[in-house]
Amino acid sequence: MMLLKEILYKVNIESVVGSTDKKVQSIVFDSRKVELNSVFVAITGVAIDGHKFIKNAIELGATAVVVEKLPEDQIENVTYIQVPSTKKALAFMAANFYGNPSKDLKLVGITGTNGKTTCTSLLYRLFKSCGFKSGLISTVHILVDTTEYKATHTTPDPLTINHYLAEMRDAGVDYCFMEVSSHGIHQERATGLHFAGGIFTNLSHDHLDYHKTFAEYRDVKKRFFDELPASAFALTNKDDKNGDVMLQNTKAVKRGYALKSFTDYRAHIIENQFGGLLLKINEQEVWCKMIGQFNAYNIAAIYGCAVELGLEPIEVLEKISQLEGVSGRFQYFTTAEDKITAIVDYAHTPDALKNVIETINAIRTKNETLITVVGCGGDRDATKRPKMGMIAASLSDKVIFTSDNPRTEDPQAILDDIEAGVEPQDFKKTVTVVDRKQAIKTAAVMAQPNDIILIAGKGHETYQEINGVRNDFDDREIIASLLNKLNK
């Protein structure tokens, strides 16, 4: 247990009613999880306002509450702390409660539209292969060295983050690599953490349902770099037009990586094929098992990060050559009988989909047919849907539009939005099959020897969310099973 006044260190406090010299058992922002001697932090969310549950929290045993607005009915012996932002207060309180674990290991945050999961996962594996105890906080899972936990958000809430960082510290972890989403930055989930470095991957159309404008989305990403300490490094993609914007106000050491620009860490593609990439990185050649220009950028980023963290360049290149691709990111297999190549990728933004299809088109002979199966998630940025439809139809030979995670939306309405973006000359290439499994089956039946099937949007996910229910669904397992049944 800690004293409340110790947990409030660095929190911007406007007023206090009651004593801060009391012991605290836990910090919670979900009133249902309150126990005796909890501090309840009333968070104002998109759909729910935690201030409505203050009375419930106190009845369950909370002895202190953190609020943005003091309640009119205040209960004796309960301490009320008023702050300008309960989200920011929660972040500092969580870090204090767990003993500021991010200061006891080297934490690197990766932000950008695409590539976060790949970069964090590859860095985790790279540092593990160099003999370091490592941690990972990603969309796919959380790893405390070799112990795995399920992930629920790209960037978890501050209590979850600090809980796992404390576990990493206690396990002797040296380095942790963490995805930092725009939602996470905006909602203060990464506030109060001490970063040894930050990486910017790229910026393209995404999350405009949340951020409303591209400029707002960009500026939220930039804030992460603005808040890095002078002791950290800020490594940015110099080929992205927003790369230098990220560094404008940072106190961190400025570094760059690129394929086209002259900068600190430069990669050049010598060969790009289904077998892998031959790259020249800072005048040293390296063969990688990953595919495509987007992965060349990811490799340049992790190389630069590893060198900035003090690893020897030659050792880093040697370890990079041994790394396998990340689950659900350009994951592919070729059937033994008909040599049909099936690719599963997480591409769920226009830019990511374009990158994947252009990578396939750059490698293939064009004597085969590229069949793309793609959809868009429900309850998310609807403005990207016609763009996804246009890209898929213009760059593929045949396209099957289908459901992704419709969530609470009508699947057909989502598909209508996607189809609206298809150019007239490409419309005859497309067909719509609402049921995702049937859509994948249609692609498998259509595929002839040597054809390529791309199933985009869900990647590593093992579920499909429909009306709030998550049903078992794995694109990789389904396409493999169907092609096997069809003896292809």
For each residue, the residues with C-beta under 8 A, 3 or more apart:
1: 23 24 25 37
2: 6 7 23 24 96 97
3: 6 7 20 21 22 23 24
4: 7 8 19 20 21 22 23 24 39 64 79
5: 8 9 20 21
6: 2 3 9 96
7: 2 3 4 24 27 39 93 96 97
8: 4 5 11 13 20 81 89 92 93 96
9: 5 6 92 96
10: 92 96 192
11: 8 66 81 83 88 89 92 93
12: 83 84 85 88 89
13: 8 16 81 82 83
14: 82 83 84
15: 70 81 82
16: 13 20 79 80 81 82
17: 70 74 79 80 82
18: 64 77 78 79 80
19: 4 22 79
20: 3 4 5 8 16 64 79 81
21: 3 4 5
22: 3 4 19 37 63 64 79
23: 1 2 3 4 37
24: 1 2 3 4 7 27 37 38 39 63 64 97
25: 1 35 36 37 38
26: 33 35 37 38 39
27: 7 24 38 39 41 90 93 94 97 159
28: 31 33 34 35 38 39 40 41 57 62 159
29: 40 41 42 43 50 86 90 157 159
30: 33
31: 28 34 40 50 53 54 56 57 60 62
32:
33: 26 28 30 38
34: 28 31 38 40 56 57 60 61 62
35: 25 26 28 38 60 61
36: 25 61 63
37: 1 22 23 24 25 26 61 63
38: 24 25 26 27 28 33 34 35 57 60 61 62 63 64
39: 4 7 24 26 27 28 62 63 64 65 66 93
40: 28 29 31 34 50 53 54 57 58 62 64 65 66
41: 27 28 29 50 65 66 86 89 90 93
42: 29 49 50 51 53 54 65 66 67 68 86
43: 29 50 86 87 90
44: 49 50 51 68 86 87
45: 48 49 50
46:
47:
48: 45 52
49: 42 44 45 52
50: 29 31 40 41 42 43 44 45 53 54 86
51: 42 44 54 67 68 69 71
52: 48 49
53: 31 40 42 50 56 57
54: 31 40 42 50 51 57 58 65 67 71
55: 58 59 73
56: 31 34 53 59 60
57: 28 31 34 38 40 53 54 60 62 65
58: 40 54 55 61 62 65 75 78
59: 55 56
60: 31 34 35 38 56 57
61: 34 35 36 37 38 58
62: 28 31 34 38 39 40 57 58 65 78
63: 22 24 36 37 38 39 77 78 79
64: 4 18 20 22 24 38 39 40 78 79 80 81
65: 39 40 41 42 54 57 58 62 78 79 80 81
66: 11 39 40 41 42 81 83 86 89 90 93
67: 42 51 54 70 71 80 81 82 83 86
68: 42 44 51 82 83 84 85 86
69: 51 82
70: 15 17 67 74 80 82
71: 51 54 67 74 80
72:
73: 55
74: 17 70 71 78 80
75: 58 78
76:
77: 18 63
78: 18 58 62 63 64 65 74 75
79: 4 16 17 18 19 20 22 63 64 65
80: 16 17 18 64 65 67 70 71 74
81: 8 11 13 15 16 20 64 65 66 67 89
82: 13 14 15 16 17 67 68 69 70
83: 11 12 13 14 66 67 68 86 88 89
84: 12 14 68 88
85: 12 68 88 89 188
86: 29 41 42 43 44 50 66 67 68 83 89 90
87: 43 44 90 91 187 188 191
88: 11 12 83 84 85 91 92 188 191
89: 8 11 12 41 66 81 83 85 86 92 93
90: 27 29 41 43 66 86 87 93 94 157 158 159 188
91: 87 88 94 95 158 188 189 190 191 192 193
92: 8 9 10 11 88 89 95 96 191 192
93: 7 8 11 27 39 41 66 89 90 96 97 158
94: 27 90 91 97 98 158 159 161 162 192
95: 91 92 98 100 101 102 158 162 192 193
96: 2 6 7 8 9 10 92 93 99 100
97: 2 7 24 27 93 94 159 162
98: 94 95 101 162 163 165 166
99: 96 166 169
100: 95 96 103 104 192 194
101: 95 98 104 105 162 165 166 168 169
102: 95 105 107 162 165 176 193 194 195
103: 100 194
104: 100 101 169
105: 101 102 135 165 168 169 173 174 175 176
106: 174 175 176 196 197 309
107: 102 165 175 176 178 193 194 195 196
108: 123 175 176 177 178 195 196 197 198 199 305 309
109: 178 179 180 190 193 195 197 198 199 224
110: 115 116 119 120 123 177 178 179 180 198 199 201 301
111: 116 179 180 181 182 185 198 199 200 201 221 224
112: 115 116 199 200 201 202 203 221 237
113: 201 202 203 204 205 206 349 351 352
114: 201 202 204 294 349 351 352 355
115: 110 112 118 119 201 202 294 297 298 301
116: 110 111 112 119 120 138 139 154 179 180 181 201
117: 120 121 138 139 140 179 326 329 346 460
118: 115 121 122 295 298 325 326 329
119: 110 115 116 122 123 177 199 201 298 301 302 305
120: 110 116 117 123 124 136 137 138 177 178 179
121: 117 118 124 125 136 138 140 177 326
122: 118 119 125 126 298 299 302 323 326
123: 108 110 119 120 126 127 175 177 302 305 306
124: 120 121 127 128 134 135 136 143 177
125: 121 122 128 129 323
126: 122 123 129 130 302 306 316 319 320 323
127: 123 124 130 132 134 174 175 177 306
128: 124 125 131 132 134
129: 125 126 319 322 323
130: 126 127 311 315 319
131: 128
132: 127 128 174 175
133: 145 171 172 173 174
134: 124 127 128 143 145 173 174 175 176 177
135: 105 124 142 143 144 145 164 165 168 173 175 176 177
136: 120 121 124 141 142 143 176 177 178
137: 120 142 151 155 156 161 164 176 177 178 179
138: 116 117 120 121 141 142 151 154 177 178 179
139: 116 117 151 154 179 460
140: 117 121 151 326 327 328 460
141: 136 138 148 149 150 151
142: 135 136 137 138 148 149 150 151 156 164
143: 124 134 135 136 146 147 148 149
144: 135 147 149 164 167 168 171 173
145: 133 134 135 168 171 172 173
146: 143
147: 143 144 171
148: 141 142 143
149: 141 142 143 144 164
150: 141 142
151: 137 138 139 140 141 142 154 156
152: 156
153: 156 157 181 183 184
154: 116 138 139 151 179 181 183 184
155: 137 161 178 179 180 181 183 184 185 189 190
156: 137 142 151 152 153 160 161 164 189
157: 29 90 153 160 161 189
158: 90 91 93 94 95 161 162 188 189 191 192
159: 27 28 29 90 94 97 162 163
160: 156 157 163 164
161: 94 137 155 156 157 158 164 165 178 189 190 193
162: 94 95 97 98 101 102 158 159 165 166
163: 98 159 160 166 167
164: 135 137 142 144 149 156 160 161 167 168
165: 98 101 102 105 107 135 161 162 168 169 176 193
166: 98 99 101 162 163 169 170
167: 144 163 164 170 171
168: 101 105 135 144 145 164 165 171 173 176
169: 99 101 104 105 165 166 172 173
170: 166 167
171: 133 144 145 147 167 168
172: 133 145 169
173: 105 133 134 135 144 145 168 169 176
174: 105 106 127 132 133 134
175: 105 106 107 108 123 127 132 134 135 309
176: 102 105 106 107 108 134 135 136 137 165 168 173
177: 108 110 119 120 121 123 124 127 134 135 136 137 138
178: 107 108 109 110 120 136 137 138 155 161 190
179: 109 110 111 116 117 120 137 138 139 154 155
180: 109 110 111 116 155 184 185 190 198 224
181: 111 116 153 154 155 184 185
182: 111 185 186 207 210 211 217 220 221
183: 153 154 155 186 187 189 207 210
184: 153 154 155 180 181 187 189 190
185: 111 155 180 181 182 188 189 190 220 221 223 224
186: 182 183 210 211 220
187: 87 183 184
188: 85 87 88 90 91 158 185 191
189: 91 155 156 157 158 161 183 184 185
190: 91 109 155 161 178 180 184 185 193 224
191: 87 88 91 92 158 188 227
192: 10 91 92 94 95 100 158
193: 91 95 102 107 109 161 165 190
194: 100 102 103 107 229
195: 102 107 108 109 198 228 229 232
196: 106 107 108 231 232 233 309
197: 106 108 109 228 232 233 234 235 252 305 308 309
198: 108 109 110 111 180 195 224 225 228 232 233 234 235 252
199: 108 109 110 111 112 119 235 236 301 304 305
200: 111 112 203 221 225 234 235 236 237 240 242 243 246
201: 110 111 112 113 114 115 116 119 237 240 297 298 301
202: 112 113 114 115 237 240 242 297 351
203: 112 113 200 217 218 221 240 242
204: 113 114 349 350 351 352
205: 113 208 214 349 350 351 381 383 384 387
206: 113 217 349 381 384
207: 182 183 210 211 217 380 381
208: 205 211 212 213 214 217 381 383 384
209: 379 380 381 382 383
210: 182 183 186 207 381
211: 182 186 207 208 214 216 217 220
212: 208 216
213: 208 216 217
214: 205 208 211 217 218
215: 218 219
216: 211 212 213 219 220
217: 182 203 206 207 208 211 213 214 220 221
218: 203 214 215 221 222 242 245
219: 215 216 222 223
220: 182 185 186 211 216 217 223 224
221: 111 112 182 185 200 203 217 218 224 225 242 246
222: 218 219 225 226 245 246 248 249
223: 185 219 220 226 227
224: 109 111 180 185 190 198 220 221 227 228
225: 198 200 221 222 228 234 236 246 247 249 250 252
226: 222 223 249 250
227: 191 223 224
228: 195 197 198 224 225 232 234 250 251 252
229: 194 195 232 251 252
230: 251 252 253
231: 196 252
232: 195 196 197 198 228 229 252 253
233: 196 197 198 252 253 254 255 308
234: 197 198 200 225 228 246 247 250 252 253 254 255
235: 197 198 199 200 255 256 257 265 301 304 305 308
236: 199 200 225 240 243 244 246 247 254 255 256 257
237: 112 200 201 202 240 243 256 257 258 297 301
238: 243 244 256 257 258 261 263
239: 243 258 259 260 261 297
240: 200 201 202 203 236 237 243
241: 245
242: 200 202 203 218 221 245 246
243: 200 236 237 238 239 240 246 247 256
244: 236 238 247 248
245: 218 222 241 242 248
246: 200 221 222 225 234 236 242 243 250
247: 225 234 236 243 244 250 254
248: 222 244 245
249: 222 225 226
250: 225 226 228 234 246 247 254
251: 228 229 230
252: 197 198 225 228 229 230 231 232 233 234
253: 230 232 233 234 308
254: 233 234 236 247 250
255: 233 234 235 236 263 264 265 304 308
256: 235 236 237 238 243 261 263 264 265 304
257: 235 236 237 238 263 264 265 266 267 297 300 301 303 304
258: 237 238 239 261 262 263 265 266 267 300
259: 239 266 267 268 269 293 296 297 300
260: 239
261: 238 239 256 258 266
262: 258 266
263: 238 255 256 257 258 266
264: 255 256 257 304
265: 235 255 256 257 258 281 282 300 301 303 304 307
266: 257 258 259 261 262 263 281 282 300
267: 257 258 259 279 280 281 296 297 299 300 303
268: 259 279 280 281
269: 259 272 277 278 279 293 296
270: 278 279 280 285
271: 277 278
272: 269 277 278 291 292 293 296 359 362 363
273: 276 291 363
274: 291 332 341 363
275:
276: 273 287 288 289 290 291
277: 269 271 272 287 288 290 291 292 295 296 299
278: 269 270 271 272 285 286 287 288
279: 267 268 269 270 285 286 287 288 296 299
280: 267 268 270 283 284 285 286
281: 265 266 267 268 284 286 299 300 303 317
282: 265 266 303 313
283: 280
284: 280 281 313 314 317
285: 270 278 279 280
286: 278 279 280 281 317 320 321
287: 276 277 278 279 321
288: 276 277 278 279 295 299 320 321 323
289: 276 321 322 323 324 325
290: 276 277 295 298 299 323 325 330
291: 272 273 274 276 277 295 325 330 359 363
292: 272 277 295 296 330 355 356 359 362
293: 259 269 272 296 297 355 358 359 362
294: 114 115 297 298 352 355 356 359
295: 118 277 288 290 291 292 298 299 325 330
296: 259 267 269 272 277 279 292 293 299 300
297: 115 201 202 237 239 257 259 267 293 294 300 301
298: 115 118 119 122 201 290 294 295 301 302
299: 122 267 277 279 281 288 290 295 296 302 303 320
300: 257 258 259 265 266 267 281 296 297 303 304
301: 110 115 119 199 201 235 237 257 265 297 298 304 305
302: 119 122 123 126 298 299 305 306 320
303: 257 265 267 281 282 299 300 306 307 313 316 317 320
304: 199 235 255 256 257 264 265 300 301 307 308
305: 108 119 123 197 199 235 301 302 308 309
306: 123 126 127 302 303 309 311 316
307: 265 303 304 310 311 313 316
308: 197 233 235 253 255 304 305
309: 106 108 175 196 197 305 306
310: 307
311: 130 306 307 315 316
312: 315 316
313: 282 284 303 307 316 317
314: 284 317 318
315: 130 311 312 318 319
316: 126 303 306 307 311 312 313 319 320
317: 281 284 286 303 313 314 320 321
318: 314 315 321 322
319: 126 129 130 315 316 322 323
320: 126 286 288 299 302 303 316 317 323
321: 286 287 288 289 317 318
322: 129 289 318 319
323: 122 125 126 129 288 289 290 319 320
324: 289
325: 118 289 290 291 295 329 330 331
326: 117 118 121 122 140 329 460
327: 140 331 459 460
328: 140 331 344 345 346 458 459 460 461 475 476
329: 117 118 325 326 345 346 459 460
330: 290 291 292 295 325 343 345 356 359
331: 325 327 328 343 344 345 459 476
332: 274 341 342 343 344
333: 341 342 480
334: 339 340 341 342
335: 338 339 340 342 483 488
336: 339
337: 487 488
338: 335 447 448 449 450 488
339: 334 335 336 449 450
340: 334 335 447 448 449 450 451 452 453 483 488
341: 274 332 333 334 451 452 453
342: 332 333 334 335 452 453 455 479 480 483
343: 330 331 332 356 360 452 453 454 455
344: 328 331 332 455 458 459 475 476 479
345: 328 329 330 331 352 356 454 455 456 459
346: 117 328 329 352 456 457 458 459 460 461
347: 352 353 355 356 374 456 457 459
348: 352 353 376 377 404 456 457 458 459
349: 113 114 204 205 206 352 353 384 388
350: 204 205 353 354 384 387 388 391
351: 113 114 202 204 205 354 355
352: 113 114 204 294 345 346 347 348 349 355 356
353: 347 348 349 350 356 357 374 388 391 392 456
354: 350 351 357 358 391 395
355: 114 292 293 294 347 351 352 358 359
356: 292 294 330 343 345 347 352 353 359 360 454 456
357: 353 354 360 361 370 372 391 392 395 396 454
358: 293 354 355 361 362 395
359: 272 291 292 293 294 330 355 356 362 363
360: 343 356 357 363 364 370 452 454
361: 357 358 364 366 370 395
362: 272 292 293 358 359
363: 272 273 274 291 359 360
364: 360 361 368 370 452
365: 368
366: 361
367: 450
368: 364 365 448 450 451 452
369: 397 398 446 447 448 451 452
370: 357 360 361 364 396 397 398 451 452 454
371: 396 397 398 399 400 443 446 447 451 452 453 454
372: 357 392 395 396 398 399 400 453 454 456
373: 399 400 402 439 440 443 453 454 455 456
374: 347 353 388 392 399 400 401 402 404 418 454 455 456 457
375: 401 402 403 404 414 415 418 436 457
376: 348 380 382 384 385 388 404 414 417 418 457
377: 348 380 404 405 406 407 457
378: 404 405 406 407 408 409 411 414
379: 209 407 408 409
380: 207 209 376 377 407
381: 205 206 207 208 209 210 384
382: 209 376 385 414 417
383: 205 208 209 386 387
384: 205 206 208 349 350 376 381 387 388
385: 376 382 388 389 414 417 418 420 421
386: 383 389 390 417 418 420 421
387: 205 350 383 384 390 391 421
388: 349 350 353 374 376 384 385 391 392 418 421
389: 385 386 392 393 401 417 418 419 420 421 422 430
390: 386 387 393 394 421 422 423 426
391: 350 353 354 357 387 388 394 395
392: 353 357 372 374 388 389 395 396 399 401 456
393: 389 390 396 399 421 422 423 426 427 429 430
394: 390 391 423 426
395: 354 357 358 361 372 391 392
396: 357 370 371 372 392 393 399 429 454
397: 369 370 371 429
398: 369 370 371 372 429 430 431 446
399: 371 372 373 374 392 393 396 429 430 431
400: 371 372 373 374 430 431 432 433 439 442 443
401: 374 375 389 392 415 418 419 430 431 432 433 439
402: 373 374 375 415 432 433 434 435 436 438 439 440
403: 375 406 411 414 415 434 435 436 439 464 466
404: 348 374 375 376 377 378 414 436 457 458 464
405: 377 378 458 461 463 464 465 466
406: 377 378 403 409 410 411 414 465 466 467
407: 377 378 379 380 465 466 467 468
408: 378 379 467 468
409: 378 379 406 413 414
410: 406 413 414
411: 378 403 406 414 415 434 466
412: 415 416 434
413: 409 410 416 417
414: 375 376 378 382 385 403 404 406 409 410 411 417 418
415: 375 401 402 403 411 412 418 419 432 434
416: 412 413 419 420
417: 376 382 385 386 389 413 414 420 421
418: 374 375 376 385 386 388 389 401 414 415 421 422
419: 389 401 415 416 422 430 432
420: 385 386 389 416 417
421: 385 386 387 388 389 390 393 417 418
422: 389 390 393 418 419 426 427 430
423: 390 393 394 426 427
424: 427
425:
426: 390 393 394 422 423 429 430
427: 393 422 423 424 430
428:
429: 393 396 397 398 399 426
430: 389 393 398 399 400 401 419 422 426 427
431: 398 399 400 401 442
432: 400 401 402 415 419
433: 400 401 402 438 439 442
434: 402 403 411 412 415 438 439
435: 402 403 438 439
436: 375 402 403 404 439 440 464 473
437: 440 441 473 478
438: 402 433 434 435 441 442
439: 373 400 401 402 403 433 434 435 436 442 443
440: 373 402 436 437 443 444 455 475 478 479 482
441: 437 438 444 445 482
442: 400 431 433 438 439 445 446
443: 371 373 400 439 440 446 447 453 455 479
444: 440 441 447 453 479 482 483 486 488
445: 441 442 486
446: 369 371 398 442 443 451
447: 338 340 369 371 443 444 451 453 483 488
448: 338 340 368 369 451
449: 338 339 340 488
450: 338 339 340 367 368
451: 340 341 368 369 370 371 446 447 448
452: 340 341 342 343 360 364 368 369 370 371
453: 340 341 342 343 371 372 373 443 444 447 479
454: 343 345 356 357 360 370 371 372 373 374 396
455: 342 343 344 345 373 374 440 443 458 475 479
456: 345 346 347 348 353 356 372 373 374 392
457: 346 347 348 374 375 376 377 404
458: 328 344 346 348 404 405 455 461 464 473 475
459: 327 328 329 331 344 345 346 347 348 475
460: 117 139 140 326 327 328 329 346
461: 328 346 405 458 464 473 474 475
462: 472 473 474
463: 405 470 471 472 473
464: 403 404 405 436 458 461 470 471 473
465: 405 406 407 468 469 470 471
466: 403 405 406 407 411 469 471
467: 406 407 408
468: 407 408 465
469: 465 466
470: 463 464 465
471: 463 464 465 466
472: 462 463
473: 436 437 458 461 462 463 464 478
474: 461 462 477 478
475: 328 344 440 455 458 459 461 478 479
476: 328 331 344 479 480
477: 474 480 481
478: 437 440 473 474 475 481 482
479: 342 344 440 443 444 453 455 475 476 482 483
480: 333 342 476 477 483 484
481: 477 478 484 485
482: 440 441 444 478 479 485 486
483: 335 340 342 444 447 479 480 486 488
484: 480 481 487 488
485: 481 482
486: 444 445 482 483
487: 337 484
488: 335 337 338 340 444 447 449 483 484
